[in-house]
Amino acid sequence: MTGKVIYGINGPVVTVQGTDGFFMQEMVYVGHDRLVGEVIGIEEGVTTIQVYEVTTGLKPGEPVSPAGNPLALTLGPGILGNIFDGIERPLPALEEHFGPFIAKGSAVSSLNSEKTWPVTVTVAVGDALSPGQIYATCPETPAIEHRFMVPPGISGRVTKAAANGDYRLTDRIVTLTTDRGEEIPLTLCQFWPIRQPRPAARRLPIEKPLITGQRVIDTLFPIAKGGAAAIPGGFGTGKTMTQHQLAKWSDADIIVYVGCGERGNEMTQVLDEFGGLVDPRTGKQLRDRTVLIANTSNMPVAAREASIYTGITLAEYYRDMGYDVAMMADSTSRWAEALREMSGRLEEMPGEEGYPAYLPSRLSAFYERTGNFETLCGKKGSITVIGAVSPQGSDFSEPVTQNTKRFTRCFWALDKSLAYARHYPAINWMDSYSEYDGELSYWYNSTVDSSFMRLRGELLHLLREENELMEIVKLIGADVLPEHQKLTLETARVIRLGFLQQNAYHKEDTYVPLPKQFGMMRVILHLHAEAKRVTEAGLPLHRLTETGIFDRLVGMKNTIANDDTAAFDRLEQEIDETVNAVLKKG
């Protein structure tokens, strides 16, 4: 195709007269600066292109050149520890070449093609390879081994294999010969379209939770490995901070953090924090198993729309190696706003609140790429997606939040009043839920304790009872309540302050392992059961509260070390002695 030029420009949307030589989702180069774009519409003699870079200065008549392939990512070693924009351009390399501002048409390789990697070849001449099989490995970082896989759709027999040694991304490692005699070189990298899910052998049932070390999540509203969760909340409720904690402490092998449309100062904070964090699993830098995608609010809106697909494709690539991947999308509301803006530029019929009618299907297609899988190479891998939602005015009835609820099974509703009261994580226990608890109950009961799920149910029941009683308290006050209801309120206070509230900056409280979470839950419910003896004996509850035992439990999250589970036995004994002393005195 020759002679195609720009006919019209509307922000990031460019039109070209004629459709010959273009195909849908093809990558194109627009203008003299060769801006990266993608074909999004072909109809009635007009080809519509969305441009992923700033179109300022672009003029009608400038050339448009097709790339001949869809917008795809370069997949290979060098992804981990790197920082990319929405279309996998490495930001550190862009800064090195062009300074602090991204120049138009900046063409930098996604991965360093000159760097060599110590490769161990795991196949020999004569071996038959099928899609997804591993033919070589190398240490990508001190924490992660990179496994080189036969790309999907390719199979054959090894006719040439390189010796172990140091190789660059484009060096030929293995040569496959197909049944038709065609030779296919296998290097250290491959390419994959961002909008096409990578194939897997089969989807597996949910088996294990993603352990985050956050009590309100792990105990009350767990998310499974391979699951999807939504964190909706208004401005200042702690969405980003919660995702930071999950990225830092969750037991996933790989973390993919996508800053989609967030403010530049927030992304700077993320980059600074991740650069200095120590990985609790390895003792080395956390960035050794993290990839960051930064697409801030002042970057091109079309690239923001592509950024979450870039993130999920990178997640699928490491899932195919057999790793458990956790992806943080912050925030999907900004991504939906990019969809809305692009839809408006295309003059499409708007849906609710101006969002395009296809918003639900796009959200569904994105969250469908999560799951627990058996990969093509026979390993098990998973992708867990935790998507932040930013409804205006904390209105959970708006379209993005409501449609996200349809496609996620875990809902952590952030509450503005809790955040303003400095209760973090500000997850409202009345509005939140997890549909994974039934599938994970066997794991919790068999791995942590056989009574775990029963005690969890009792904890939630007390919180619901407190919520009902608070309506009465607002009308007539707490003093007129019977003693057993006062006990419910006092125990619920301990649960809220001592269990649900967590300090991200405290050495012991920032991450809490499941045995300690269970011990705290067990002791709180033990105090509630023992305190019932006091109220049932006709004694006023204040005789027990005056001993300070309830406040003692509020502070145990800080005073008991994470590995000192025996302390909970001693605390139960102290509760028994305190209650018996009150009863004896009464």
Secondary structure, DSSP 8 states (H G I E B T S, - for coil): ----BEEEEETTEEEEE--TT--TTEEEEETTTTEEEEEEEEETTEEEEEESS--TT--TT-BEEEEEEESEEEESTT-TT-EE-TTS-BHHHHHHHH-SS--TT----SS-SS--EEEEE---TT-EE-TT-EEEEEESSSS-EEEEE--TT--EEEEEE--SEEE-TTS--EEEE-TTS-EEEE-S-EEEETTS----SEEE----B---S-HIIIIIS--BTT-EEEEE--TTSSHHHHHHHHHHHS--SEEEEEEES--HHHHHHHHHHHHH-B-TTTSSBGGGGEEEEEE-TTS-HHHHHHHHHHHHHHHHHHHHTT-EEEEEEETHHHHHHHHHHHHHHTT--B-GGG-BTTHHHHHHHHHTT-EEEE-TTS-EEEEEEEEEE--GGG-TTSHHHHHHHHH-SEE--B-HHHHHTT-SS-B-TTT-EETTHHHHHHHHHHHT-TTHHHHHHHHHHHHHHHHHHHHHHHHH-STTS-HHHHHHHHHHHHIIIIII---TTSTTTSS--HHHHHHHHHHHHHHHHHHHHHHHTT--THHHHTTTHHHHHHTHHHHS-TT-THHHHHHHHHHHHHHHHHHHH-
